[in-house]
Amino acid sequence: MRSSAPSTRPARRARRWGLPGAAAAGALVLAGCGADPAAGGDGEARADGGEITLEHVHGLGVDPADDGLYAGTHYGVVRISPDGELTRIADRVQDFMGFTVVGPQHYLASGHPGAGQDGPGDLGLIESTDGGQTWETLSLAGEADFHALDAADGLVYGYSGGRLLVSEDGIEWADRGDMRIADLAADPTDPQRVLATTEAGLVVSEDAGRNFTAVAGAPLLALVDITADGGTAAGVAPDGTVFVSTDGGRTWEERGSTGGPPAAVTVEGDEVYVAVEGAVLASTDGGETFTELYQES
């Protein structure tokens, strides 16, 4: 699997951000969130040192700083080691929605505060530039809860409350209108181009979300991601069937299966990682076969 040494391959999503520092079969399941940790209960117990689990994974990403796999979950950002060990970053118990890695130690997310934390119920767009140790609010605090989030070369795409929002700086946003989206994938080689999974099928915009058209012949996907070089895309159907595209999401080929509905996906070259209920699966052959990187006991 992955080495803990810094990777020599192109940085995952490194070009996707331009700010300085700063399933039921046959139906598409839109991203959702369960109980709010701010309400106490299980979230409060974990804040007091409870066992780290991968409950409610909302996003996966590979950090090029250490080539590690990170998950945004209902109870914090968690690093998953190659041997399946879990480490909650900064021991911060907080609901991270729309989690995405945009560069070395550089993450974007949304979500809700944890038990005993100050702030509005919806965190808007938040940013970490130190690998999730600390977070700063960029915009829309109290206004947005991004359940899908991606960025490419300075353009940020977020889906909140049934509406697609687009920003050139992570602060000021343009409202592209009502949509029913489960996931977004911005093309690192063309930031104006973004894929979106919908209940009607995969759609693509070539003008930063102003207009969308159906991707002809594409399978019904719940989740989608594009590699940093824009050449490979991976998608997972609501039933767990994995599809791969070698032309940035224009045409698709069926590969393997995760065996169940997906919660999150990320792809880098031939490596595909998919979170399913209680597990994270890893493929090193372009989605043909998967092994368990982590499994709840």
PLY file of the C-alpha trace (Angstrom):
ply
format ascii 1.0
element vertex 297
property float x
property float y
property float z
element edge 295
property int vertex1
property int vertex2
end_header
0.00 0.00 0.00
1.19 3.53 0.69
4.57 4.43 2.10
4.82 6.94 4.90
7.65 8.67 3.06
6.83 11.76 0.98
5.52 10.81 -2.44
7.42 11.60 -5.62
4.27 11.43 -7.72
2.30 14.59 -8.66
0.66 16.19 -5.63
-2.92 15.05 -5.16
-5.21 18.00 -5.94
-2.27 20.37 -5.50
-3.52 22.53 -8.36
-7.08 22.61 -7.12
-6.80 25.65 -4.89
-5.42 29.10 -5.59
-5.73 30.94 -2.29
-2.58 31.88 -0.45
-2.54 30.22 2.99
-5.68 30.93 3.57
-28.32 3.39 -1.46
-30.79 1.56 -2.35
-30.20 -0.13 -5.71
-31.60 1.90 -8.58
-31.78 5.14 -6.61
-29.07 7.69 -5.99
-28.46 8.41 -2.32
-27.68 12.07 -1.76
-25.11 12.94 0.90
-26.56 13.29 4.37
-25.65 13.71 8.00
-26.86 11.89 11.07
-27.01 13.09 14.66
-25.17 16.33 15.34
-22.22 15.94 17.73
-23.08 19.41 19.05
-26.13 17.84 20.66
-23.97 15.73 22.96
-24.56 12.01 23.34
-22.13 9.88 21.37
-20.18 12.89 20.11
-19.68 14.19 23.64
-18.53 10.77 24.85
-15.90 10.62 22.13
-14.71 14.09 23.00
-13.81 12.60 26.37
-11.51 10.03 24.78
-13.81 7.43 23.24
-12.64 4.88 20.71
-11.78 6.25 17.26
-13.96 4.78 14.52
-14.83 5.63 10.94
-18.49 6.27 11.56
-20.16 8.36 8.84
-17.27 8.98 6.44
-18.08 12.11 4.46
-14.90 12.46 2.40
-11.59 10.80 1.55
-8.36 12.38 0.35
-4.66 11.63 -0.03
-2.31 14.24 1.44
0.80 14.60 -0.75
2.75 15.83 2.28
2.93 12.29 3.70
1.09 10.23 1.05
-1.40 9.35 3.80
-5.09 8.63 3.43
-7.36 10.95 5.41
-11.09 10.70 6.09
-13.47 13.47 7.07
-15.94 11.82 9.43
-18.80 12.59 11.78
-16.28 12.57 14.64
-13.20 14.29 13.24
-10.53 14.01 10.57
-8.93 10.57 10.78
-5.69 9.34 9.22
-5.81 5.72 8.07
-2.38 4.08 8.07
-1.42 1.37 5.54
-1.94 -1.25 8.26
-5.40 0.06 9.14
-4.50 2.01 12.27
-6.62 5.12 12.92
-5.40 8.46 14.26
-7.81 11.31 14.90
-6.05 14.55 13.99
-5.62 16.93 16.92
-8.15 14.73 18.77
-10.77 17.13 17.41
-14.28 15.64 17.62
-16.23 17.58 15.02
-18.49 16.71 12.09
-16.52 17.27 8.87
-18.75 17.38 5.80
-17.53 17.89 2.24
-13.95 17.12 3.27
-11.36 17.41 0.48
-7.56 17.59 0.26
-6.38 20.42 -2.01
-2.62 20.33 -1.45
0.10 19.35 1.03
-1.43 19.64 4.53
-4.12 21.82 2.93
-7.74 20.79 3.42
-11.17 22.31 2.82
-14.31 21.19 4.60
-17.65 22.16 6.04
-19.83 20.63 8.72
-20.92 21.19 12.31
-19.20 21.90 15.64
-18.60 19.15 18.14
-19.85 18.94 21.71
-18.78 21.96 23.76
-17.42 23.86 20.75
-18.46 27.42 20.01
-19.79 28.55 16.66
-22.88 28.29 14.47
-24.50 24.97 13.70
-23.37 25.19 10.08
-19.67 25.98 9.73
-19.69 27.23 6.13
-16.35 26.83 4.32
-13.43 26.07 6.63
-9.75 25.64 5.78
-6.72 24.00 7.35
-3.17 24.63 6.16
-1.46 22.48 8.80
-2.83 19.04 8.09
-6.03 19.45 10.10
-4.38 20.59 13.34
-6.20 23.93 13.21
-9.06 25.32 11.11
-10.08 28.80 9.99
-13.49 29.93 8.76
-13.30 31.41 5.27
-16.96 32.18 4.56
-20.67 31.38 4.96
-20.53 30.52 8.67
-24.10 29.90 9.82
-25.28 29.91 6.19
-23.89 26.84 4.40
-23.36 23.16 5.12
-21.49 21.81 2.10
-22.25 18.13 1.59
-20.22 18.09 -1.64
-17.09 20.18 -2.10
-14.20 20.39 -4.56
-11.76 22.95 -5.92
-9.60 23.32 -9.03
-6.97 26.00 -9.60
-8.72 28.64 -7.52
-12.34 27.76 -8.32
-14.32 26.26 -5.43
-17.51 24.28 -6.00
-19.85 23.60 -3.10
-23.29 22.05 -2.74
-25.43 23.19 0.19
-29.15 23.20 0.82
-30.00 22.01 -2.66
-28.02 24.74 -4.41
-24.72 24.78 -6.27
-22.39 27.60 -5.20
-19.17 28.62 -6.95
-16.38 30.87 -5.66
-13.15 32.22 -7.13
-11.59 32.88 -3.73
-13.51 30.84 -1.15
-15.08 34.00 0.24
-17.48 35.50 -2.32
-19.92 33.04 -3.90
-22.10 32.87 -7.01
-25.36 30.93 -6.72
-25.85 28.64 -9.75
-29.35 27.63 -8.68
-31.23 24.54 -7.57
-29.75 21.11 -8.29
-29.95 17.64 -6.81
-26.30 16.64 -6.46
-24.66 13.78 -4.57
-21.03 14.54 -5.46
-18.78 16.94 -7.40
-15.43 16.53 -9.13
-13.64 19.54 -10.59
-11.16 18.89 -13.40
-7.67 20.00 -12.28
-6.62 20.59 -15.89
-9.67 22.76 -16.65
-11.22 24.39 -13.57
-14.25 25.52 -15.56
-15.12 21.86 -16.07
-16.91 20.01 -13.27
-18.65 16.64 -13.08
-21.69 16.12 -10.88
-23.61 12.98 -9.95
-27.38 13.35 -9.94
-30.42 11.11 -9.71
-30.85 11.53 -13.49
-27.25 10.50 -14.22
-23.78 11.99 -14.54
-23.70 15.57 -15.83
-20.87 17.91 -16.81
-20.44 21.66 -16.96
-17.81 23.33 -19.13
-18.55 26.85 -17.82
-18.08 26.64 -14.04
-21.54 25.33 -13.28
-23.63 27.78 -15.29
-24.90 25.05 -17.60
-24.87 21.27 -17.36
-25.38 18.54 -19.94
-25.70 14.79 -19.52
-22.57 12.70 -20.11
-23.67 10.41 -22.92
-23.40 6.72 -22.07
-22.23 7.31 -18.50
-23.40 4.93 -15.78
-25.53 6.09 -12.86
-22.97 7.11 -10.23
-23.34 8.13 -6.61
-19.76 9.40 -6.19
-17.03 10.59 -8.55
-13.43 11.83 -8.37
-10.72 12.91 -10.84
-6.96 12.48 -10.48
-4.63 15.45 -10.15
-3.49 15.12 -13.78
-7.08 15.05 -15.00
-6.59 11.85 -16.96
-8.32 9.30 -14.78
-11.70 9.48 -13.09
-13.34 6.92 -10.86
-16.98 6.62 -9.95
-19.03 4.31 -7.77
-22.64 3.37 -8.44
-25.24 3.27 -5.63
-24.85 -0.52 -5.44
-21.05 -0.35 -5.18
-20.13 -1.12 -8.80
-16.92 0.72 -9.67
-16.40 2.46 -13.00
-13.23 4.08 -14.31
-12.65 6.64 -17.06
-9.28 7.24 -18.71
-10.39 10.45 -20.42
-11.47 12.58 -17.48
-15.02 11.29 -17.22
-16.08 11.41 -20.86
-16.32 7.63 -21.35
-16.55 4.90 -18.73
-15.63 1.23 -18.24
-17.02 -1.08 -15.56
-14.37 -2.52 -13.23
-14.94 -4.22 -9.86
-17.29 -3.75 -6.92
-17.14 -2.63 -3.31
-19.97 -4.99 -2.41
-22.20 -2.27 -1.02
-23.28 1.38 -1.20
-20.34 3.84 -1.13
-19.88 6.69 1.32
-16.78 8.38 -0.17
-14.24 7.84 -2.95
-10.83 9.19 -3.94
-8.57 8.16 -6.81
-4.88 8.65 -7.59
-3.56 6.89 -10.65
-4.37 3.18 -10.32
-5.16 3.53 -6.62
-8.83 3.81 -5.74
-10.09 4.14 -2.17
-13.75 3.73 -1.27
-15.44 4.05 2.11
-18.43 1.79 2.68
-20.37 1.14 5.86
-17.84 0.18 8.53
-14.88 -0.19 6.18
-12.42 1.48 3.83
-11.45 -0.52 0.76
-8.34 -0.07 -1.34
-7.57 -1.01 -4.94
-4.15 -0.81 -6.56
-5.27 -2.08 -9.98
-7.61 0.65 -11.10
-10.69 -0.57 -9.30
-10.62 -4.16 -10.56
-10.16 -5.71 -7.10
-10.38 -4.36 -3.57
-8.94 -5.33 -0.20
-9.93 -4.09 3.25
-7.66 -1.33 4.44
-9.81 -0.90 7.53
-12.78 -2.86 8.89
-14.84 -2.09 11.99
-14.49 -4.89 14.52
0 1
1 2
2 3
3 4
4 5
5 6
6 7
7 8
8 9
9 10
10 11
11 12
12 13
13 14
14 15
15 16
16 17
17 18
18 19
19 20
20 21
22 23
23 24
24 25
25 26
26 27
27 28
28 29
29 30
30 31
31 32
32 33
33 34
34 35
35 36
36 37
37 38
38 39
39 40
40 41
41 42
42 43
43 44
44 45
45 46
46 47
47 48
48 49
49 50
50 51
51 52
52 53
53 54
54 55
55 56
56 57
57 58
58 59
59 60
60 61
61 62
62 63
63 64
64 65
65 66
66 67
67 68
68 69
69 70
70 71
71 72
72 73
73 74
74 75
75 76
76 77
77 78
78 79
79 80
80 81
81 82
82 83
83 84
84 85
85 86
86 87
87 88
88 89
89 90
90 91
91 92
92 93
93 94
94 95
95 96
96 97
97 98
98 99
99 100
100 101
101 102
102 103
103 104
104 105
105 106
106 107
107 108
108 109
109 110
110 111
111 112
112 113
113 114
114 115
115 116
116 117
117 118
118 119
119 120
120 121
121 122
122 123
123 124
124 125
125 126
126 127
127 128
128 129
129 130
130 131
131 132
132 133
133 134
134 135
135 136
136 137
137 138
138 139
139 140
140 141
141 142
142 143
143 144
144 145
145 146
146 147
147 148
148 149
149 150
150 151
151 152
152 153
153 154
154 155
155 156
156 157
157 158
158 159
159 160
160 161
161 162
162 163
163 164
164 165
165 166
166 167
167 168
168 169
169 170
170 171
171 172
172 173
173 174
174 175
175 176
176 177
177 178
178 179
179 180
180 181
181 182
182 183
183 184
184 185
185 186
186 187
187 188
188 189
189 190
190 191
191 192
192 193
193 194
194 195
195 196
196 197
197 198
198 199
199 200
200 201
201 202
202 203
203 204
204 205
205 206
206 207
207 208
208 209
209 210
210 211
211 212
212 213
213 214
214 215
215 216
216 217
217 218
218 219
219 220
220 221
221 222
222 223
223 224
224 225
225 226
226 227
227 228
228 229
229 230
230 231
231 232
232 233
233 234
234 235
235 236
236 237
237 238
238 239
239 240
240 241
241 242
242 243
243 244
244 245
245 246
246 247
247 248
248 249
249 250
250 251
251 252
252 253
253 254
254 255
255 256
256 257
257 258
258 259
259 260
260 261
261 262
262 263
263 264
264 265
265 266
266 267
267 268
268 269
269 270
270 271
271 272
272 273
273 274
274 275
275 276
276 277
277 278
278 279
279 280
280 281
281 282
282 283
283 284
284 285
285 286
286 287
287 288
288 289
289 290
290 291
291 292
292 293
293 294
294 295
295 296
